[in-house]
């Protein structure tokens, strides 16, 4: 388990280094995850230890929402002042997400239908 966590942290570190060195607008952990994905694709599969450790971390993912909840409580007065723009942006972004998801699903189903006919 320690080896798998070390691998995860090394990829996160590599992402942070790349983000800082190249002044990229993408967070380092996102770049690190993309690098990890590329490494796993090139390898063909994830090692069992890494898979087991990742599943253990994901099973406790809800704990990571606690800092976000505390942050919301910290800025509650500001949220109360600006509730309308926040609500509008949440509604618009949710609708855009649903529309894009539906369009992608439709395109994938058409593609699958064409492949099934051939």
C-alpha positions as CSV (number, residue, x, y, z in Angstrom):
1,X,0.0,0.0,0.0
2,X,2.8,2.4,0.8
3,X,4.3,1.8,-2.6
4,X,1.1,2.6,-4.4
5,X,0.6,5.8,-2.4
6,X,4.1,6.7,-3.3
7,X,3.3,6.2,-7.0
8,X,0.2,8.4,-6.7
9,X,2.1,11.1,-4.9
10,X,5.0,11.0,-7.4
11,X,2.6,11.5,-10.3
12,X,0.9,14.4,-8.4
13,X,4.4,15.9,-7.8
14,X,5.3,15.5,-11.5
15,X,2.0,17.3,-12.4
16,X,2.7,20.1,-10.0
17,X,6.3,20.5,-11.4
18,X,5.0,20.6,-14.9
19,X,2.2,23.1,-14.1
20,X,4.6,25.4,-12.3
21,X,7.5,25.1,-14.8
22,X,5.3,25.6,-17.9
23,X,2.9,28.1,-16.2
24,X,0.0,25.9,-17.2
25,X,-3.6,27.0,-16.3
26,X,-4.4,23.4,-15.3
27,X,-3.9,22.3,-11.6
28,X,-0.9,20.0,-11.0
29,X,-3.0,17.1,-9.6
30,X,-5.0,17.1,-12.8
31,X,-1.9,16.9,-14.9
32,X,-0.5,14.2,-12.6
33,X,-3.7,12.1,-13.1
34,X,-3.4,12.5,-16.8
35,X,0.2,11.3,-16.7
36,X,-0.8,8.4,-14.5
37,X,-3.6,7.5,-17.0
38,X,-1.1,7.6,-19.9
39,X,1.4,5.4,-17.9
40,X,-1.4,2.9,-17.1
41,X,-2.6,2.8,-20.7
42,X,0.9,2.3,-22.0
43,X,1.4,-0.5,-19.4
44,X,-1.9,-2.1,-20.3
45,X,-3.4,-2.3,-16.8
46,X,-3.0,-1.1,-13.3
47,X,-0.9,-3.1,-10.8
48,X,-3.0,-5.0,-8.2
49,X,-1.5,-3.0,-5.3
50,X,-2.3,0.3,-7.0
51,X,-5.9,-0.8,-7.8
52,X,-6.5,-2.0,-4.2
53,X,-5.1,1.3,-2.8
54,X,-7.1,3.4,-5.1
55,X,-10.3,1.6,-4.2
56,X,-9.5,2.1,-0.5
57,X,-9.0,5.8,-1.0
58,X,-12.2,6.1,-3.1
59,X,-14.2,4.3,-0.4
60,X,-13.4,7.2,1.9
61,X,-13.9,9.9,-0.7
62,X,-16.8,11.5,1.2
63,X,-14.4,12.6,3.9
64,X,-12.8,15.0,1.3
65,X,-16.0,17.0,1.1
66,X,-15.7,18.1,4.7
67,X,-13.2,21.0,3.9
68,X,-15.6,22.2,1.2
69,X,-18.5,22.2,3.6
70,X,-16.4,24.2,6.1
71,X,-15.5,26.7,3.4
72,X,-19.1,27.2,2.6
73,X,-19.9,27.9,6.2
74,X,-17.0,30.3,6.4
75,X,-18.3,32.3,3.5
76,X,-22.0,32.1,4.4
77,X,-22.5,35.9,4.7
78,X,-21.1,36.4,1.2
79,X,-23.2,33.6,-0.2
80,X,-26.3,35.2,1.3
81,X,-25.4,38.5,-0.5
82,X,-24.8,36.9,-3.8
83,X,-27.3,34.0,-3.9
84,X,-29.0,35.1,-7.1
85,X,-25.9,35.0,-9.4
86,X,-24.8,31.8,-7.7
87,X,-28.2,30.1,-8.2
88,X,-28.3,31.3,-11.8
89,X,-24.9,30.0,-12.6
90,X,-25.7,26.6,-11.0
91,X,-28.9,26.3,-13.1
92,X,-27.3,27.4,-16.3
93,X,-24.2,25.1,-15.8
94,X,-26.5,22.2,-14.9
95,X,-28.6,22.7,-18.0
96,X,-25.5,23.0,-20.2
97,X,-24.1,19.8,-18.7
98,X,-27.3,17.9,-19.4
99,X,-27.5,19.2,-22.9
100,X,-23.9,18.3,-23.7
101,X,-24.3,14.9,-22.1
102,X,-27.4,14.2,-24.2
103,X,-25.7,15.2,-27.4
104,X,-22.7,13.1,-26.7
105,X,-24.9,10.1,-25.8
106,X,-26.9,10.6,-29.0
107,X,-23.7,10.7,-31.1
108,X,-22.3,7.6,-29.4
109,X,-25.6,5.7,-29.9
110,X,-25.6,6.6,-33.6
111,X,-22.0,5.5,-34.0
112,X,-22.8,2.2,-32.3
113,X,-25.8,1.7,-34.5
114,X,-23.7,2.2,-37.6
115,X,-21.1,-0.2,-36.4
116,X,-23.9,-2.8,-35.6
117,X,-25.2,-2.5,-39.2
118,X,-21.9,-3.0,-40.8
